[in-house]
Amino acid sequence: MCDDITELENQGFYEKLLTRRDFSLLAGGAAISIAFAGCAPGEAASTKSGDAITETDVMIDTPDGTADAYFAHPSTGAHAAVLIWPDIVGLRPAFKMMAKRLAADGYAALVVNPYYRQVKAPLVEVGQTFRDPGVREKIVPFARALSQDTNRTDAKAFIAWLDAQPAVDTTRQIGTTGYCMGGPMTMITAATVPDRIGAGASFHGGGLATDKENSPHLLIPTMTADYLIAIAANDDARDPENKDILKAAFAATDNKAEIEVYEGTQHGWCPPDSAVYDEAAADKAWARMLVLFERALG
């Protein structure tokens, strides 16, 4: 979960590793440059086959307004699409770079601003993170305004938009990824548009399995998507039964699931601008995601 308890745990962990000056340099963009060398905005990045990448800031009409988003894809041909739900800090340069990295891997990647009903992205300045009290006070009301209903509305609109793009191969299934609060959004998406979503990946997702009657894990029988669920070690320590609930839910269906606790990681370890970014673990999770997409998206 993206809550104060997790942030305090992460802060204590992180301050053992870096001085305040080191953190300022990292948050200012050094980590992103290292993690995605050759994939910074505006650079002439290319796919593994040498094809150029097209990247565009786009606006997508939904029943509730116009969503701002970012779309990156190989410049030629049609490709399997991936819908990316960002973490609680929302659409920002780090997630654009992650979408661009997916494009370099041969996918048409769309990352969206889930808060478009209230505010345009980005919500934070470079160097700010969710660990800052002022950032939390600003963002949490936007997150609380979201619901499973808004998620379903947006999933339908974003999938329809992707299917209308020449860069998307509609004969192939779509993947969806989510980070932090985006984790359960992938499950709602997969259940809302089951005929199009063939794979889902949750990275340090919060609230995937709860005791509520609308818990996302209860949607698993209505999905046709295989899954990767990458769990932060401190999230698992706080709720060790969660992974077992998820494993049992997937085992009762035909949907394959790889569910793993990434040892030594803290909640939020995947985005490269995170205060607890773990490059080795993030690269491992990325590689496992690509294996899933290669298998499940045709």
KAZIPE-V176660 format. One record per residue. N is the residue number from 0. RES is the residue in one small letter. PHI is phi in whole degrees, 0 to 359 (999 if undefined). NEAR is the number of other ideal C-beta (glycine too) atoms within 12 Angstrom. D_FIRST is the distance of its C-alpha to the first C-alpha in whole Angstrom. Layout:
BEGIN
N;RES;PHI;NEAR;D_FIRST
N;RES;PHI;NEAR;D_FIRST
END
This chain:
BEGIN
0;m;999;31;0
1;c;268;38;4
2;d;236;25;6
3;d;296;18;9
4;i;298;18;9
5;t;299;35;7
6;e;296;32;9
7;l;293;20;12
8;e;300;28;12
9;n;297;35;12
10;q;298;27;15
11;g;297;17;17
12;f;296;28;17
13;y;288;30;18
14;e;291;18;20
15;k;287;14;22
16;l;262;19;23
17;l;227;20;24
18;t;282;12;26
19;r;301;15;25
20;r;295;11;28
21;d;300;17;26
22;f;296;27;23
23;s;299;18;25
24;l;295;18;27
25;l;295;30;24
26;a;294;35;22
27;g;287;19;25
28;g;130;23;25
29;a;299;23;26
30;a;297;34;23
31;i;295;34;24
32;s;297;21;27
33;i;291;20;27
34;a;293;31;25
35;f;234;35;26
36;a;304;17;30
37;g;87;21;32
38;c;233;32;29
39;a;286;24;29
40;p;307;26;30
41;g;92;13;33
42;e;283;18;34
43;a;275;18;36
44;a;292;31;34
45;s;218;24;35
46;t;282;29;34
47;k;296;17;35
48;s;274;16;38
49;g;95;14;39
50;d;289;21;38
51;a;289;20;37
52;i;247;39;34
53;t;259;29;34
54;e;230;35;31
55;t;214;25;31
56;d;280;24;29
57;v;234;31;29
58;m;239;20;29
59;i;238;33;28
60;d;286;20;30
61;t;230;27;28
62;p;299;18;29
63;d;252;23;27
64;g;143;20;28
65;t;240;19;28
66;a;265;36;25
67;d;272;32;25
68;a;204;39;24
69;y;226;38;25
70;f;235;40;27
71;a;229;43;29
72;h;198;38;31
73;p;302;34;34
74;s;289;25;37
75;t;235;19;39
76;g;82;21;39
77;a;243;21;36
78;h;220;40;33
79;a;298;40;30
80;a;263;47;27
81;v;225;50;23
82;l;261;54;21
83;i;253;50;18
84;w;259;46;15
85;p;285;48;14
86;d;285;48;10
87;i;295;45;10
88;v;281;42;13
89;g;87;45;15
90;l;292;39;18
91;r;198;41;20
92;p;305;37;22
93;a;301;45;20
94;f;282;45;19
95;k;296;42;23
96;m;294;39;24
97;m;294;46;21
98;a;296;43;23
99;k;293;43;26
100;r;295;41;26
101;l;297;43;25
102;a;299;42;28
103;a;295;36;30
104;d;274;34;29
105;g;102;34;31
106;y;245;45;29
107;a;264;47;29
108;a;250;48;25
109;l;243;52;24
110;v;246;49;21
111;v;244;48;20
112;n;266;38;19
113;p;290;48;17
114;y;261;37;18
115;y;302;32;22
116;r;295;25;23
117;q;250;23;22
118;v;201;22;23
119;k;272;22;24
120;a;276;29;22
121;p;275;28;21
122;l;268;34;19
123;v;233;31;20
124;e;274;18;23
125;v;303;20;23
126;g;101;25;22
127;q;272;27;19
128;t;224;38;15
129;f;293;41;12
130;r;287;35;13
131;d;281;22;16
132;p;306;16;16
133;g;297;15;18
134;v;292;27;16
135;r;298;26;13
136;e;297;15;16
137;k;283;23;17
138;i;271;36;14
139;v;306;25;12
140;p;299;16;15
141;f;295;28;16
142;a;295;36;12
143;r;291;17;13
144;a;282;18;16
145;l;277;32;15
146;s;209;19;15
147;q;297;24;16
148;d;294;17;20
149;t;295;32;19
150;n;297;38;18
151;r;295;27;21
152;t;302;29;23
153;d;291;40;22
154;a;302;42;22
155;k;298;29;25
156;a;293;32;26
157;f;289;46;25
158;i;293;35;26
159;a;298;25;29
160;w;297;29;30
161;l;301;42;29
162;d;293;28;32
163;a;269;19;34
164;q;269;28;34
165;p;301;19;37
166;a;283;33;35
167;v;256;33;33
168;d;273;25;34
169;t;284;23;34
170;t;278;15;35
171;r;253;27;32
172;q;290;37;29
173;i;258;45;26
174;g;257;48;23
175;t;220;56;19
176;t;235;52;16
177;g;212;47;13
178;y;237;47;10
179;c;59;44;7
180;m;296;41;7
181;g;287;47;11
182;g;302;47;10
183;p;296;45;11
184;m;297;46;13
185;t;294;48;15
186;m;290;49;16
187;i;295;45;17
188;t;299;49;19
189;a;297;48;21
190;a;278;35;21
191;t;282;35;23
192;v;234;36;25
193;p;295;27;26
194;d;285;18;29
195;r;247;37;28
196;i;268;44;24
197;g;256;35;25
198;a;205;42;22
199;g;224;56;19
200;a;221;49;16
201;s;246;51;13
202;f;245;48;11
203;h;40;48;8
204;g;288;47;7
205;g;253;36;4
206;g;73;35;7
207;l;288;46;10
208;a;226;34;11
209;t;233;21;12
210;d;267;13;15
211;k;276;13;15
212;e;291;10;18
213;n;250;20;17
214;s;303;22;14
215;p;305;40;14
216;h;295;42;15
217;l;288;26;18
218;l;275;37;19
219;i;304;37;20
220;p;296;20;24
221;t;266;22;24
222;m;269;37;23
223;t;235;26;26
224;a;248;44;23
225;d;279;35;23
226;y;222;48;19
227;l;242;41;18
228;i;237;48;14
229;a;258;46;14
230;i;253;41;11
231;a;288;45;10
232;a;298;29;12
233;n;285;34;10
234;d;294;39;8
235;d;295;28;11
236;a;296;22;12
237;r;281;22;10
238;d;215;27;10
239;p;292;16;14
240;e;279;19;15
241;n;303;34;12
242;k;296;31;14
243;d;290;19;17
244;i;298;27;17
245;l;295;42;16
246;k;300;26;19
247;a;294;19;21
248;a;295;28;20
249;f;290;31;21
250;a;298;18;24
251;a;278;16;26
252;t;235;25;26
253;d;271;13;28
254;n;280;34;25
255;k;281;24;24
256;a;215;36;21
257;e;255;30;20
258;i;240;35;17
259;e;218;27;17
260;v;272;29;15
261;y;271;34;16
262;e;301;18;17
263;g;82;18;17
264;t;267;34;14
265;q;247;38;11
266;h;306;48;8
267;g;99;48;9
268;w;285;42;13
269;c;273;47;14
270;p;297;47;15
271;p;290;39;19
272;d;262;43;18
273;s;287;45;15
274;a;295;39;16
275;v;244;44;15
276;y;307;41;16
277;d;238;35;18
278;e;300;23;21
279;a;296;17;22
280;a;291;29;19
281;a;295;36;18
282;d;294;22;22
283;k;297;24;22
284;a;297;36;19
285;w;298;33;21
286;a;297;20;24
287;r;293;30;22
288;m;297;42;21
289;l;295;28;25
290;v;298;21;26
291;l;300;36;24
292;f;296;37;26
293;e;299;22;29
294;r;281;21;29
295;a;266;32;28
296;l;261;35;29
297;g;73;19;32
END
